[in-house]
Amino acid sequence: MQIDPDIIEPSIDPNTKKIAVRHVKATNASGTRTKIQVRDFKPIYSDEPDTLGGTNTAPSPLEMTLAALVGCDGVIIHGVATAMNFDYVGVDLRCESQIDVRGPKGVPGIRPYFEELSLEITIFTDESDERLLKLSKNVEFRCPVMNLFSAAGVEMNVSWIRKPAIEYVNNVD
């Protein structure tokens, strides 16, 4: 198997298996709202919009998967940039997806998850287009959530936009 020359070396011994376990627990009181506990953090909630029979008190589970995608990309961008000595001051991510709601409602032949997904990644950097292309290839190669969507056959439309570092406005909590 030939590996793309733009893919950087792993940051871990590739021959030593290292398992990381993720654990969450949840409770649902016979409705659409679910209380979810992750590690020692405050509980998070999921719900459905009122237009789909929910109480519209929290993001839907599918919206949470999109949140997981942009969060994961943020982490992977940082890791790859560090490994490449790629200088950037921030990144903005925007994601949108499309689903035929007949699928989750049980209509045969309609898949119950996203058909397509658009992800726009705006990175604030003064690095070259060539270095940005290498960063993007490595992020897309490494991002677990992006690869889950891709493996599920979700059409992924990913665009990377480079803006000068000076244009970044830090609005992160």
Rosetta blueprint (number, residue, H / E / L):
1 M L
2 Q L
3 I L
4 D L
5 P L
6 D L
7 I L
8 I L
9 E L
10 P L
11 S L
12 I L
13 D L
14 P L
15 N L
16 T L
17 K L
18 K L
19 I L
20 A L
21 V L
22 R L
23 H L
24 V E
25 K E
26 A E
27 T E
28 N E
29 A L
30 S L
31 G L
32 T L
33 R L
34 T E
35 K E
36 I E
37 Q E
38 V E
39 R L
40 D L
41 F L
42 K L
43 P L
44 I E
45 Y E
46 S E
47 D L
48 E L
49 P L
50 D H
51 T H
52 L H
53 G L
54 G L
55 T L
56 N L
57 T L
58 A L
59 P L
60 S L
61 P H
62 L H
63 E H
64 M H
65 T H
66 L H
67 A H
68 A H
69 L H
70 V H
71 G H
72 C H
73 D H
74 G H
75 V H
76 I H
77 I H
78 H H
79 G H
80 V H
81 A H
82 T H
83 A H
84 M H
85 N L
86 F L
87 D L
88 Y L
89 V L
90 G E
91 V E
92 D E
93 L E
94 R E
95 C E
96 E E
97 S E
98 Q E
99 I L
100 D L
101 V L
102 R L
103 G L
104 P L
105 K L
106 G L
107 V L
108 P L
109 G L
110 I L
111 R L
112 P L
113 Y L
114 F L
115 E L
116 E E
117 L E
118 S E
119 L E
120 E E
121 I E
122 T E
123 I E
124 F E
125 T L
126 D L
127 E L
128 S L
129 D H
130 E H
131 R H
132 L H
133 L H
134 K H
135 L H
136 S H
137 K H
138 N H
139 V H
140 E H
141 F H
142 R H
143 C L
144 P H
145 V H
146 M H
147 N H
148 L H
149 F H
150 S H
151 A H
152 A L
153 G L
154 V L
155 E E
156 M E
157 N E
158 V E
159 S E
160 W E
161 I E
162 R E
163 K E
164 P L
165 A H
166 I H
167 E H
168 Y L
169 V L
170 N L
171 N L
172 V L
173 D L
